[in-house]
Amino acid sequence: MAFPRHRTHPDRPADGVRRIAVTGANGLIGSALVRSLRADGHQIVRLVRHPARAADEVEWDPKRQYVDVAGLAGCDAVVHLAGAGVGDRRWTEAYRREIRESRVLGTAAVAEAVASLDVPPEVMVCGTAIGYYGDTGSRRVDESAPAGDGFLPSVCVEWEEAAGAAEEAGVRVAYARTGLVVAREGGAWGRLFPLFRAGLGGRLGDGRQYWSFISLHDEVAALRHLIDTPSLSGPVNLTAPEPVTNRDVTAAMGRVLRRPTPFPVPAPALRLALGAFAHDILGSQRVLPTRLLDSGFRFAFPTITRAIHAAT
């Protein structure tokens, strides 16, 4: 997939080159973002959880809330994407704690490091999630909606609050509340593609729950838009303009991959296999990217069919 290239922002130096620090640079979204930024000549600093071994590495340890602050000097922007995968394991009490601490402690460490710099970066983009809104059913929600109830909304609230040190230091902080990223390389869709290619895909539960998705290409473009747009701070939903139901996703996957989708997965089976995480798979989130659209962002792959095609 070709990732977006951007024209020089009018407020930048003439060469348009920036020094940008990224956590989670080896993850699905982070690695795609780094490739896109490097393709445009930007200098990338990757925060890594081991002693720095390369010129572009800076050591950090989110559990100890340690960041080698000197490595962030001269950065124009920081993009914080690191955190334990929500769907990677069963939600035991220990893994719930890891999900929360990896986000809250990691965000606090980065925000405090940013705030401690003599010349802080212009912007910190903190990747969070539409899990903030909880189960919204068929109700459309945007950034004006309050936090929902339950584990993930409470994590998201603490996650965003943990960036407070950067805001207090005068840094523009944008919270990228990301939906389900359509990509074959990883995330939820990374698990769906092999199943559907094998003809084993099907709706989950009754299939009426809304999935708020975004293509990986548009996710990267939106993160870059947040970096480049001085008017954007606070929460910004990174989801396609029209969320679709799981039933619609199933039909689109079948059409694009030219495979039958005969095997619905009953809700009790999902709960048995996934534990508490099944609640969020079966839950419904109809989230709209109001602030992103109002700021002039345009989606390359706005529909579920186009997003799936882009990922194949």
Disulfide bonds with the S-S distance in Angstrom:
none
